[in-house]
């Protein structure tokens, strides 16, 4: 590398002492570069192995956290452990209307006309039902 560049230029130099000094510095520079490349490849190999170990540790710790997750947490779609107050179903239905509006907006951005039309129809229908309802007993049967 260095020998090809500098030494061919310095071969025209008449002073042998200067030429030999430059030649030895070129050789040393080439050796340094070879050691540098070797060290970089060694570090990248170690880095890949170490990152695989870290990924495996992160996945296993995350799996443990998920396994110990909260069981019976609140969900709009499957209410578990909610109080049996007189307006529980009305609240759930209103939460589901909010989610339906969000899905309608997503359907609009994805140009899904059939889904958007169906969601808007169902939202209108359920909004009419829930307009005057405040407790579960006022909901229509069926």
Buried (B, 14 or more C-beta within 10 A) or exposed (E): EBEEEBBEEBEEEEEEEEBEEBBEEBEEBBEEEEEEEEEEEEEEEEEEEEEEEEEEEEEEEEEEEEEEEEEEEEEEEEBEEEEEEEBBBBBBBBBBBEEBBEBBEEBBEEEBEEBBEEBBEBBEEBEEBBEEBEEBEEEEEE
